[in-house]
Amino acid sequence: MPLSTDARPDPDALLAQLREEEQTVKRGTLRIYFGASAGVGKTYALLGAARQAQQAGHKVLVGVVETHGRQETMALLTDLKLLPLRKLPYRGQVLLELDLDAALAAKPDILLVDELAHSNAPGSRHPKRWQDVQELLDAGINVWSALNVQHLESLNGTVGAITGVRVNETVPDTVLDDADELVLVDVTAEELLARLKAGKVYIPQQAQRASQNFFRKGNLIALREIALRRTAEHVGDDVRTYRTRHTQKTLSNQTSGTPAWNTSGAMLVCVGPQAGAEHAVRSAARLAGQLNVRWFAAYVETPALQRRPAPERDRVLTVLKLAEELGASTAVLTGEDKAQALIAHAQGLNCATLVLGRPSSSLWQQLRRTWRPTLARQLANLTPGIDLIEVGAAESVRKLPPALPRPVQDDTPDNSWAQSAPPYAWAAGMCLLTTLLALPLARLFDLANIVMLFLLCVVLVAVKLGRGPSMLAAVLSVAVFDFFFVQPRFSFAVTDIQYLMTFLVMLVVGLLIGRLTANLRFAAQVAASREQRAQALFELTRDLSGALLTSQVVESAESLVRRVFGGEVRVLLPDANDQLDMAADLPETLDTSVADWAFRHGQRAGAATTTLPGSPWHFVPLQAPMRVRGVLAVRVPKPRWLLIPEQIQQLETMARQIAIALERVHYVEVAQAAVVQMESERLRNTLLAAMSHDIRTPLTALVGQAEVLASSTPLTPEQRSSARSIGEEARELSSLVTNMLEMARLESGQVELRKDWQSVEEIVGSAIRSARHALGELQVRTELPLDLPLVAFDAHLIERVLVNLIENAAKYGVSSPPAKPAIHISASVTPNTLVVSVRDFGPGLPHHVRGREDELFAKFTRGHHESSTRGVGLGLAICKAIIDAHRGKISAAQAADAGAIFSFSLPRNSPPEVP
């Protein structure tokens, strides 16, 4: 019964499963021993399982283990092999860390790496130990580690609120979610407190302090509940994955029924500049993990938010970076209205739920809500059908460190008075100039027309200088108009009350014009920025499409990327040995080891990343469809740009285009080389064929004349010997020409096999007779079974193979002892093949080709590069071409005692029955 359309498995799901299985085969597995708190026995269980694995025959290596002085735990390390720790000097002390390079070189079956949330010492390759574990997993090493629930990033605020203790070392939730195995190590709160009291968790002094702070019974019960729930979520993910795969297999086995999965919409978390935005991100990450849905994070850059100080805007980028580490796709939006921009983005991503932080309950915020609704209310009014989740504020939350280390932070000045004073001075000057122009006109025009001049001044200031100066211009225009033009003049007093309405309308109109004009300038800047990005990608694609050489691609790429991002740009390419070619003119600040790491792992490294972020350079691998083609190194003048998702996306897109261009040029060069090689081969074969035809006729006549001369009389012995030598030399040259002609004919594809059922004994005998002139005094012994069956092959070509093998043995096997035959020919059959071997008892194969015997069958290849033995190295190449045409195999090997053995096999079938 065929599958229905609805029951047919999803091709995209099958492809995703195949990719996941392929990645799983290449990647190592991660097992995490998970507990609610320190002291539950994670390390003890880890070492116990490692000892069992070692007894089962696995190669177990202890990378780093923290025993905290516990005797029971230390006793489990006696039979395990320890990896020496790496010593790093820091502030007059020596810190011990995991030796990542030594672990990669050791390649154990199982590597133990305790304390997954540990922060590495400065100078390490990665800031966090979990990043070391990721590199070990990418190298195919299985890692076992341990983790407490309070170290999960999304639970940082929750655990801090429960325990009142700030946890600074955290791990992204994706590390736990991607773990292949999660082993829960659990004890009750009473048992853990008993262990603490008995000194099995900390030393007595530390245990006393811990029991009064973190290790309170209520805290332990709450943490245990969170750990159990988190473990259940992981097990639920495993169950869903198994059911999905099982359902797909069931459908492929023609079983009716479809998987009943209730899908929920994706989630969008709204990030703002206010403190506590990171808590909303962590909560959204935890909620998305519980619901098993995709989630996104977005920040809306409005004209008002753009004017905020640089530290606040940098904090937003840091929160977005946190969201990206927790598994979200991030974006920076632009618009005048945050609610409309968020709704449009959510609808484009098909997000059914929006997560945002709860607004502050300060007096100013409460007063502001009287005339301006909150963001949640605006979102609800725009789309009543969308779900809104407000995340409350959390206390004792770990503050996010700066996304950029201090050495590479750009010196972007904030909006200080030194930078903002000139625009305001220009605004005041414009008002003064307008006043000077309006004074002589006051006698000719009404005051309403003078008001228009000041409004025009406000518009011009707003267009040229922005919102703040336009507001100043509006206030100054009202004041100047009142002082110079309204009776009584040169005084701010007003005799006619109707001018108060004029002042109010003039001020409001000026402020509105300034704001609208400033918003228009902001929208124009956004549009111009997008147009510049699109134009840059267009120019890069256009220039790269016309490049025909690698140097042209590199030159165009560096020029375009430098024009877009500024600073320094270098394109690093691999050499013939697949190593990055580090030119001598590279800047001193460019760390080649970081570039090599990005090239090897195909991941971004350097500034604004989690891999060696202290480097001032940002390295992007040039990932082409087939392989990584190099590394794009960029040092931008403002490193904070590398935290903006749109900038990173543009940089990665440009790197992708460069990689595709490099790959295209590479294959163009390969195609050109192949065409040149084909033409060279065709020309050489044509020349060989032409020369062979023209030379064979005079050689045949020369051989005949030499034989006639040797048999004629009267001749002296010296003359007769010379005649024989002439004949032998002519015969040798004729054999060489025959080989050249045969090789040209074989490679031209003009060979037509004339297969027929042949007797192997007859072909061997005919070959020995044809090679008699090359054998001289050498003996030939044959070992052919009496019941050797008939085999279908081209008799002429196979005889040529045997003749060449015999001549080769006669040339290179002349040092055999007299007691042994010089050449030994044997044959045997299997149900499917005929095997014929030609052996000599000489010195054997040269030492430089042993292990690479296939090189002997290449054209113009000789066993000894400098030898007095005649030949140009075509005999064995002809043998291989003929055997390949018969769909057989030919090989060479060193004999056990002495000499060399050349064997070829031909496919065979059962011969026809004789009536």
N, C-alpha and C positions, 0 to 999 in steps of 0.2 A: 504494500500500500504506500503510495508516494506521500511525501510530506506536503502538508498544506502550506500556503503562503505564510500564515501566521506562525506555524510551528517551525519554519525554517530558521536555522541559527543565524544570528547577526554576523555578517562578515567582518565588520569593524571590531566586534568583541572577540572574534576568533583571532584576528590579526594582533589585537592588543595582548591577548593571552600568549600568542607565540612570541611576541617581543618580550613579554615579562618572563617567560620560561627561558628564552635565550639569555636574557640579562641575569637570571638566577643561576644559570649554569656557569657563567663567567665570574659572577660575584660571589664572595664568601658569605657565609651565614652569620647572623648576629643573634646571640642568646643573651638575654638580660635577666639577671636575678633581681627581682623587684620587691621592695619592702616598704612598709609604712614609715619606718624610722631606722636610725642607726641602732645596732644591737640585736636586730631580729634574727641574724644568722645568715645574711646573704653571702659574705665572704666564706664562711664555713661551708655552706652548701656548695658554693662555687668550687672550692678546693676539693671537696669530697667527690663531686662529679668529675673533676679533672683527673683525680687518681684512678677512678673507675675507667675513664677513657684511656688512660695510659696503660692500664692492665689489659685492656681490650686490644692493644696494639697500635693505638694512635700516637703520633708524635706531638706531645704536649709541651708547651713552653710558657713559663711564667714571665710576662712582660713587666708588670708592676702589680703588687698586691699590698694593701694596707692592713696589717694585722692589729695595729694599735696596742701592741704588747700583750695580746691575749695568748696564753700558753696553748690552749686547745687548738687555736687557729694556726699558730706557728708550727705545731707538731705535724700538721698536714703538709707542710712544705718540704719535709725531709727527703722524699723520693722524687720530687719534681725538679726539673732543670730550670734554673733561673737565668734570665737574660740580664747581663750587667746594665745598670742604669747609667744614663748620660749625665755628666756633671756640668752644670752651668753656673759660672760665677755671677753673683748678683749682690751689689752693695756690700762687698766685703764678706759675703757668705757663699757657700757652694750648695746649690740646690740640685736635687736628684730628680730626673724626669725620665719618662719612657724613651728609650733609644729607638726612634721610629725607623731609621735606616737599617740598623742591625736587625730589627724584627722583619723588615721586608726582605733582607738578604737571607735570613734563616729559613723563611717559608715553612713554618710549622703547620701541622694539621689543625691544631687548636692553640690559640694564643689567649692568655688570661690578661685582661686589662681592667683592673679594679678602679673604682671611683670615676664613673663615666662623666660626671659633672665637674671634674677637677679643672682648674684654670692652670695652664702651663706657664712656666717661668718665662720672663722676657727673653727674647732671642730664640725661642722655639719656632719651628716651622708654622705651627698653627696656634692660635690663642687658646683653644679649648682641646681637651683630650678627646671629646667625642668627634672632633674633626680628624684627629689622628686615626681614630677607629674607622672613619669613613674611607680614608686612604688605604688602610689595611684591607678593608672589605673589597675595595675596587681592585686590589692586587690579588684577590682570590683566596685570602686567608680567613679562616673561620675564627671569630672573636667571641669570647665569653666575658661579660662584664656585669657590674652591679650598679643599682641606682635606687635612690630613695624617692618617695612620691613628692616631697617638698621641693625637689630640684627640677620639676617640670615647669617650663616657662609659663604655660597658660594657667597654672595653679599658684603662681607666685603670690598674687594678691590675695587669693583665698586662704592660703596657708599663713600668710602674714597676718591676716585679720583674725584667724583662729588662735594662733600661738603668740602673737605679738612680737615675733622674732623675724627680722628681715633676712631673707636668704639671698645671698649675692651670686652664688654659683648655680646656674640653670642650664637646662638642656632643651632644645626645641622639641615640641611634641612629636614632630615628624620622625625623630630618631627612634622614639618608642613605638610609633605606629609602624615603622618599616622593619622593626625587629622580626626576625623569622621565628624566634621562640621567646616566650615570656614566662618565666618561672616565678610564681609568687611564693615568697618566703614570709610566712605569717605566724605570729604568736599573739596571744591575748595581751591586753594592757597590764593585767596583773602579773603575768609571767615576765614581761619585759621589765617592769619595775623591780621584780625580784632579782632579775639578772643585773640590773643597775645597782641594786643594793649590795649584791654579792661581788661587785667589782669586775664583772664579766663584760661590761660595756666600756667604761672609762675607769681611770684611776680614782681613788677615793675622793681627792679634792675636786676633780672635775665632776664626778658623779653627784656630789653634794650640790654644786651649783646647777647642774642639769636638772635634778629633781625639783628644784625650786622654780625653774623657768620653762624650758621646753618640755621636759619629761613629766608633765602633769597628766594625771589620768584622763581628764577630759580631752586634752590635746591628743593623746595617744589614741583614744577611741575615735575621735573625729578623723585623724589621719588614717587610721585603719580602714574606716568606711570609705574614704576617698580612694585608697589603694585598691580595695576590693572592687569598687565601681570601675576604676580605670582598667583593672585587669579584665573585668567582665566585658568592657567595651572592646578590648583587644581580642578576646576570645570570640565575641560576637562578629567582629570583622573577619576572623578566620573562618567562622561558620558560614558567613555570607559568601566569602570567596569560594569556599568548597562547594556550597550549594550552586553557585553560579556555574562553576566549571562542571559539576556533576550534571546539571541541567543541560548544558551545551552538549556534553557527551551523550546524554540520553536522547536529545533531539537528533543528534547525528546518527544514532542507532535506530531511528525510525520509530520512536515512541511518542505518542501524542501527549499533549500537555505543554503549557507554557509556564515559565517562572512567575510566581505571584509576588512581585516586589512593588511596594508602595514608594514611589519617588517623591521627594519634596524639593521645593525650589532652592536655588542657590541663595547664598547670603552675601550681603554687601555691608561692610562696616564703614561708618563715616568717621574719618579722622579729622580732628581739629587742632588748632594750636594750643588749646587749653591743657593744663596739667591734668594727668589722669587718662589721657587718650590711650596710653599703652595698656591700661587695664581693660578698656573696651576691646582692644585688639586681642588680648589674651582670652577674654571671655568669649569672643566670637570664634576664636580658634578652638576652644574647648567645646562650644556648642556645635560647631560644624563637624567636629570629630564624633560627637555623640549621635548626630543625625546622619552622618556619612554623606555629606553634601559638599559641593565646591563652595568656596567663599572667596570674596574679593575685598580689597581695601582701597578707598579713594579719598582724596583730599581736594577740595575745591578752592582754587586760587582766585579770589575776588579782588576788585580794586582796593577794598578796605584791608583785606588780609595781606595784600602785597606791600602795604605800607608799614606792616609790623616790623619790629626790629629783627635783625638777622638771626640772633640766637633762637627766637621763637620759631622762625621758619625752618631753621636747621633741626629743631626738635621734631617738627612734623616729618621731615625726611628720615629722622632716626626711627620714629614710630613706623613709618612705611617700610623701612628696612627690617624692623622686627616682624612685621606682618609677612613680609616675603620669606623670612627665615622659618616662620611658622607654617608656611605652605600656601599663602595667599598670592593672588595676582594683583599687583598694585598699579595705581594710575594717579596722575595729577591732572585734575580737570580745571578748566578755566570758564568763568562766567560771572555775570553780575548777580545772579540769584543762586545761592547754594542749593536751595530745595529743588529748583527746576533742573539744575545740572546733575544732581544726584539721581533724580527720578529718571531723567533721560539715560544716564549711564546704567541704572538698574534695569530699565526696560531693554536696553541693548544687550545686556548680559543675561536677561531672563531671570533676574533675582526676585524671589518672592518675599524675602525678608530683609529688612534693614535694621542694623544694629548701631546704636549711637549712645554716647555717654549722656548721663543725666545732667542737665544744666545746673549751674551753681544756684544755691538758695540764698545768696547774699541780698542785702537790701536793694542795691543798685539793679541787680538782675530782676528782682520782683517788680520794681518800679518800671523797668524797661518793658516787661511783658504786658504792661497796661496799654501800650501803643504799638508794640511790635511782638507778634506771637513767636513762640519758640520754634526751633527747627523741626521738632517732632510734630507740632501743630501744623506748620506749613506743609510738611510732607503728607500728613493725614488729610489736609484739605485738598491737596493736588490729586492724590490717588487714595481714595477711601478703602480700596480693596487690598492694599499692601499691608503686610504685618510689620509692626514696629516693636523693637525690643530696646528698652532703655536699661543701661548698665549703671548701677549705683557706684558711688565713689568708694575706694578701698584705702584703708590705712596701712601703714608699714609695708608699702610697696617698694620694691627695689627700683631705684632710679636708673634709667637707661644711660649707659655711658655714651659719650660722643661717638657718632658713627665714623668720624675721621680722627685718627690720632693727632696729637698736637704737632708733631713734625711736619705733617702734610696738610694741616688745616690752612685754608686760604685766609689771607688777611683782609677779608671783606669788611670794610668799615660800616658801622651801623649808621642810622640816620642822625648823626650828631649835628650840632648847630653850625659847624664849619662847612658841612656839605649843603645844609638846607638854607643858609642865609642868602646866598646870591639870588635864587629865584624870587624870594620874598622882596629883596631889594629891587629887583627888576619890576616886580609888581607895583611897588610904591612909586618907582620912577615913571611907570606908565600912567599911573593916576595923576602924578604931578604934570606930566606932559599933556594929558587930556585937559587938565584944569587950565593950563596956559593957552591951549587952543580954544577953550570954551569962553574964556573971559572976554575977548573982543567980540565974540558972537552973541554974547548975552544981550546986547543992545538991539540986535537984529532979529532974534528968534525968541519964541516963547520958551518958558522953562521946561515944558514937556519935550521939546526938541533937544535941550541940553541934557535931559535925563537919558535920551537915546544915545548920546555920545558916550556917557559913562557906562551904559550897558554894553555898548560896542567894545569899550576898553576891557570890561570884564570878560567878554567872549574871547577877545584876542589873548588875554592873559591865560585863560583856561586852556585854549588850544595850544599855546606855546609852552606854558610853564606848569600846568597841572592843577589839581584840585585845591591844594592848600594855598598857593599864591592867588588863585581865583577868589577864594573866600576872603582873603585879605583885601584884594582889590574891590570886592563888593562892599565890605565895611568901610574902606577908605573912600570909596565913591560916594556913599551916603553922607559921610562926615564932611567931605569937601563940598559936596553940593549944598549941604545945609549952611556951611560956614561962609562960602563965597557967593552964593546965588540966591538964597532965600532971605527975605526981609525978617528981622534986621540983619543986614550983611555984616560979615566979620564977627559973627557971634553965633553960638549954638542955640540961642534962644529962638523960639518959634512963636510968632504972633498969631498966625492963622493955623487953627487946629487941623485943617484939611491936609496940610503938608505932612502931618504924622502918618496919615494913610499913604501918602506918596513915598515917604521914607520906608515904610514897612513893605510896600509892594516892590519898591526898588531893591530892597535888601533880599527879599524872598526870591524875586526873579533872578537877581545876580547869583545867589547861592545855587538855585536850581540849574541855571545855565552852566555854572562852574562844575556842578556834579555831573550833569549829563555830558558835558564836553569831556570831562576827565574819563567817564566810563567809555565814551566813544574812542578816546585815545587808547585806553586799555584794550578794547576789542580790536582796534587796529593793530596794536602791538602783537596780540595773540595771533591774529590772522597772518601778520607779516612773519612771525616766527614759524608758523606752520608752513607757510609758503617757502620760507628759506630751507626748512628741512626737506620738503618735497623736491625743491630745486636742486639741493645738494645731492640727493639720491639719484635724481635724473641725470645730473652731470657726471656723477661717478659711474652710473651704468653706461652712459653714452661713451665715456672715455675708455672704460674697460672693454666694452664690446669691440672697439677698434684696435685694441692692443694685440700684437702678434708675438711679442717677445716677453719673457718674464721681467726683464728690466723695465719695459714700458709699463707693465702692470704695477710694479713696485713704485715707479716714479709717479704715475697718475694717482695711485692710492695714497701715498704720503702727501702729495700736494692737496688733494681734495679734503682729506681728513684734517690736515693742518688748517685749511681755510675755514672749516666748520667749527672745530673745537679749539683751535689755537694751540700754543705751546709747541712741544716737540713730538714728532711722530716717527716711528721706525717700523718697517716691515721686516721681520726676521724669517728667513727661509731655511729649510733643511738642506744638507748637502747630500752627496751620494751615499753616505753611511747612515742616513736618517738621523743626523745630529744637527741641531741648530747651528747655522754658520754665523759665528759671532765675529763681525767685522772689527778691524782694529780701530776704526774711528767712532766706535760707540761711546756715548757719554759715560762718565765715571759713575753717575748716579743710577745707571741702568744695571740692575742686578740680573746677571745672566742665569743664575740658578732659578730665580722665580720664573723667568721666561721659559726655561726648559721644563719646569714643573707644569706650567700651563700647556705647553706643547704635548707633554706626555699624557696628561690626564684629560685634556680637552675641556678644561674649565677656566673661568676667569680667575685671576690672581692679582695680588698687589693692592694698590690703594682702593679703598671703599669696598673691599671684599673681606672674607673671613680667612683667607690664606695669605699670610705675610702682609697684613694691612699697613705695616710701617713703611713699605716701599713707596716712594713718591710716584712711581710709574704704575699704570694700569695695563694689564696684559690680557688680551682677548684672543683665544685660539681661532685660527682661520679654518673653521670646520666646513669642509666641502662634502658633497654627497658620498664620496668614496673614502676619504680619510682627512686627517688634519694636515693642511698644506703649509702651516707656519704659524706665526704669532704676530699680532698687531700690538705694538707697544705705544702707549699714549701717555704723555705727561701734560695735563691741562693746567692752565693758569689758575683756575678755580676748582679745586678737587670736589667741592660740594656739588658741582654739576653731575658728578658720577653717582650721586644718590638720587637724582631725579629719574623716575622710571622711563619717561619719554626720551631722555638723553641716552640712557643705557640701551633702550630699544633701537634708537637710531644708530648707535655705535655698533651694536651687534648685527644690525641689518647691513651696515656698510662692510663689516668684517665678512659677512656671509657672501656679499657680492664680490669682494676681493678674492675670497677662497674659490668661488666658482670660476672666476676669470683665470686664476692660477691653474686650476685643474683643466680648464679648456685649453690653455696654452700648452700645458704639459702633454695632453693627448694630441694636440696639433703637431708638436715636435715628435712625438712617438709615431704618428702617422707619416710624417715626412721622412723620418728615418727608415720606416718600413718600406716606403715607396722607393727610396734611394737604394736600399738593400735589394729589393726585388729587381730593380733595373740593373743593378750591378751583377746579380746572379744571372739574369737573362743574357746580358752582354757577355759575361764570362762563358756561359754554356754555348752561346753562339760561336764565339771565337774558338773554343775547344773543339766543337764539332767541325768547324771549317778547317782548322789546322789538322785534325785527325784524318779527315778524308783526303786532304792533299798530301799528307806524309805517308799514309799507309801504302799507297801504290809504289813509290820508289823504295820503300823499305822491303816490301815483298820481293821486288826485283833484286835488291841488294842481297837478301838472304839466299835467293836462288843462284845468283852469280857466285856467291861465296862457296856454296856447296859444289857447284860445277868446278870451280877453281881448285877446291881441296881434293877433288877426285881425279883431276887431270894429271897427266904425266908429260915430260919428266919434271918433278919438283923436288927441291931440296927439303930436308926436314924442317928448316926454319921457315921456308915459304909455305909448306903445308900447315904448320902451326899458326902462321899469320892468317891464312885463309880461314882456318877454323875459328880464330879469335874474331875475325870480321863477321862471320856468320853468327857467333854467339852475341856479340854486341848489337848487331842489327836485329836479332831475335829479341833481345832485352828491350831495345827501343821500340820494337813493334808491340811488345806486351804493354809497355807504358802507354803508347798511343791508343791501344785497344781499351785500356782502363779509362783513359780520359774520354774517349768516345762513348764508352758505356755509361760513365758517370753523367755526361751531358745528356745522354738519351734518357736515363732514369729520372733526372731532375726536371726534364722538360715535360714529363707526364705522358710520354708517347709509348710507354711500355704496355703491351697487351700480353697478359699471361696466357700461355698455351698449355693449360693443364691437361695432363693425361695420366693414367695409371702407369707408374714407372717402377722398375726394379731398383732398389737402393744399391744392390751389389754391382749392377751394371754401371750406374752413375759414378760410384766410387772408383771402379776400375778405369773408366774412361777419364776421370779426373787425374788419376795417378799417371796415366799414359801422357796426358796433355802437359803435365807438370814435370815430365821426366828430365827435360833440359835444365830445370832449376834444381833438381834433386842431386844430380851428379852421382857421387858414390854413396849418398845417404840411403839408408834402408827405410822401408815403410812396412809396418805390420798392421794388418786389419783384423778386427774382432767383430764379425758380423754374425748374428744368430742365423741358424739354418732356416728357421721358420719366419724370417722377416717378411711381413706382408707387403703387398703393393701399396704405394702411396701416391696420391694425385698431386703433382707439381709440374712446373715448367722444367723439363730436363736440361735444356741449354743453360738457363739461368742458375739452377742449383749446381750444375757442373762448374759454372764459373765461380760460384761461392767456394766450392771445395778446392778448386785450383788456386784461388787467392789465399785460402787458409794454408794449403800445403806449401805454397811459395813463401808465405810469411813464416811458417815454421822452419823452412829450409834456410831462410836468411838469418833468423834470430835464435835458432836452436842448434847451432853447429858445435857447441861445446859439450855435447852429450858424450858420456863415456863410450868407448868402442864396444863394451860388452852389452850395451843396451841399444835397442833400435832408436833411430833418430826421430822417427815420427810414428805415432800410434793413432789409428783411426778406428773408432768404435761407433756402434749404433744400437739403439734400443727403442722400444715402443711402449707406450701406455695406451689405455683405451681411447685417448683423444689426441695424442701427439706422437710425432717421430722426433727423436733426439739423436743428433749426430755430433760427435766430438772429435777434435783434432788436437793431439797433444804432442809437445816436444819435450825433450829432456835437457834443455839448455839452462841458461841462467834464470829464466822466468821473467816475469813482468818487471819493468823498472820500478824502483822504489817510489818515485814521485807520482806514479799513477795508481799505486795500490790504494784501494778505497775509492778511487775515482775511475774505475775501469771503463765507464761509458765514454770517457774522453778519447779513448783509442779509436772509436768508430767515427770520429769527426773527420771532415775532409782536410787533407793536407796536414794530418797529425801523424807523427812518428814517435815510436817508443823512446828513441834517443834523438835529441835535437841535433847534436853534432855526431855524425856516424859516417863511416866509410861504406856502409851498406847502401846499395843503390835503392832508389825508390823516392816517391814524392808523397806518400801517405794517402793513396787513393784506394788501395786494395780492400782494406777493412771497411771503408766508407761504402764501397760498392756492395760488399757483403750485406751490410746493414740495410741498404736501400732495397736490395732484392728480397731479403727476408721480410722486411716490413711490407713489401708488396704482396707477399704470400700470407700476411697477417700472422707471422711468426715472431720469434724473439731470438736474439743473438747476444751472447755474453762472453766475457773473458774472466779468467780466475787464475790464481797462483796455485800450482799443484802442491800437494802435501809434502812430498820429498824434494822434487826438483822439476823445473820446467813450467810451462804455461799450458792452460787448457782453454781452447776456444770451442764453444758449443752453440749450436743453433737448434731450435725446435720448430716443427711445422705442424699445423693442425691436420688431423687425418680422420677419415671416416672408414667404415667397413667397405672393403673392396667388393666389386660385383662378383656374384657367383659364376664360376666357369661351368658351362653345360657339360 
